[in-house]
């Protein structure tokens, strides 16, 4: 009976040691991932469409975030878009 107890204690100690080694590895600071530069700026990877597409490019076009719009200082989307892309023409 004492042999089984010793074996169980040794096994438990080994598991504790292995788990603490795995936790210590996760505690190290990982380098920050930098945002990848898109290969094709007109390739949209996220769209509102549920149509399946082959490859990463779900559609083509331009996409602007809310932060992009705010950085222009314009108060309306119609005023902000020509500032973001001069090829866009907005008629009022």
SULMOTA-V884222 format. One line per field, one symbol per residue. phi: phi as a letter, one per 20 degrees, with the letter a starting at -180 (. if undefined). Layout:
BEGIN
phi->???
END
This chain:
BEGIN
phi->.ffffffffffffffffffffffffffffeffeefffffcfeeeecceedffceneeeadqdcceffgffffnfecffefffffbffeddde
END
